[in-house]
Amino acid sequence: MGEYRMFSSVTLDALPTGSRARIINVAAPGRWSYRLLQMGFVPGSIVEVIVNNGAGPVVVRVMGVTVSLGRGIARRILVEPLR
């Protein structure tokens, strides 16, 4: 019998500082989607939130690189929080 995985998803901008998550989907418009994929924001990648103060940019580490994202773009990245 196959494995069934249930997860709760949130957007990247909702994660608190210090948390880690697995990327599920990137739904950014036009060239943003392509650019985010180039930077390592691909489904299955693990991101770590370095700074998220609830206002201003969200700073994350993905594939060993630290990236600062505007809240609007971070809101379009769907992730599964890791425990």
PyMOL commands that set and color helices and strands:
alter all, ss='L'
color gray80, all
select helices_A, chain A and resi 12-14+30-38+71-74
alter helices_A, ss='H'
color red, helices_A
select strands_A, chain A and resi 10-11+20-26+46-51+58-62+65-69+77-81
alter strands_A, ss='S'
color yellow, strands_A
deselect
rebuild
show_as cartoon
